[in-house]
Amino acid sequence: MNLPNILTFVRIGLIPVFVLAFYLPFSGAHMLTAAIFALAAFTDVLDGYLARRLGQVSALGTFLDPVADKLMVAVALVLLVQADPTPWLAIPAAVIIGREITISALREWMAEIGKRTSVAVSVIGKFKTIAQMLALLFLLYREPLAGLPIYSAGLVLLYLAAGLTLWSMVVYLRTAWHSLRAG
């Protein structure tokens, strides 16, 4: 057990706290929820940085880090859609969750046939993650900030993230296409 893996476990442990905070019956619950989400996003950045910087990349961390990220994002999207059940929120949420399931299955299958590295994380995926995290943070916070419509900005960013999500999925599928057709 090393510090990056501990941070990943903390992020997973924050998920039930995040859900409870989302449903707390007080006016500042959305701010608390956004703060917990921001903390989880920060631990994601920090654990990856520390793992590389300290030479503590591990098989457990390599497996668990993306799982923790996907769990937190999926839970946030489900809660947001439940709170605002409109197609404008449900469609990008379904695209993002569907892509994560598809790419996870693709990576697992590629690993089984010994071609895991051909579906490594792309630069597009990094931009998608940044847009997604900011979108979710803004949507969770909801309130205008310094006169800026944070919820609307979050919705725009969510659509940007969904577009980048589809683009990165196409990149992954194109990379794996030869193996998919041969198998």
C-alpha positions, 0 to 999 in steps of 0.5 A, spaced: 500 500 500 502 506 497 500 513 498 497 514 491 493 507 492 491 510 499 488 516 495 485 512 490 481 508 496 479 515 499 476 517 492 472 511 492 470 512 500 468 519 498 462 516 494 457 514 499 459 521 503 458 524 496 451 521 495 449 523 502 451 530 502 447 530 495 441 529 499 442 533 505 436 537 507 439 544 507 440 550 503 448 549 502 448 541 500 449 543 493 456 547 495 458 541 500 456 536 494 461 540 489 466 541 494 466 533 495 466 532 488 472 537 487 476 533 493 475 527 489 477 530 482 483 533 486 485 526 489 485 523 482 490 528 479 494 528 485 494 520 486 497 520 478 502 525 479 505 522 486 505 515 483 509 517 477 513 522 481 515 517 487 515 511 482 510 508 486 506 506 479 502 499 481 498 494 478 493 495 483 493 503 482 493 502 475 487 498 475 483 501 481 484 509 479 480 509 472 475 504 476 474 510 482 474 515 476 468 512 473 464 510 479 465 517 481 463 520 475 457 515 474 454 516 480 454 524 479 451 523 473 445 519 475 444 524 481 444 530 477 439 526 472 435 524 478 435 531 480 433 534 473 430 529 469 430 532 462 433 530 456 438 535 456 441 532 462 440 525 460 442 525 453 449 527 455 449 523 461 447 516 457 453 518 452 458 519 457 456 513 461 455 508 455 462 510 452 465 508 459 462 502 459 464 501 452 471 503 452 472 499 459 470 493 455 474 494 449 480 495 454 479 488 457 478 485 451 484 488 448 488 486 454 485 478 453 488 478 446 495 481 448 494 488 445 492 492 451 497 498 450 494 499 443 488 502 447 492 507 452 489 513 454 489 519 449 490 526 449 483 527 447 481 523 453 485 527 457 481 533 455 474 530 455 476 528 463 477 536 464 471 538 461 467 532 464 470 534 471 469 542 470 462 540 467 460 536 473 463 541 478 459 546 475 452 542 475 453 540 482 454 547 485 448 550 481 448 557 484 450 563 480 457 565 482 460 572 481 454 573 476 456 567 472 450 562 470 454 556 473 449 551 472 448 553 464 456 553 463 456 546 466 451 544 461 455 547 456 461 543 458 457 537 459 455 537 452 463 539 450 465 533 454 460 528 451 462 530 444 469 529 446 467 522 449 464 520 442 470 523 439 475 519 444 471 513 443 471 513 435 479 514 436 479 508 441 475 504 436 479 506 430 485 504 434 482 497 435 478 496 429 483 491 426 483 487 432 476 487 432 475 485 425 480 479 426 477 476 432 
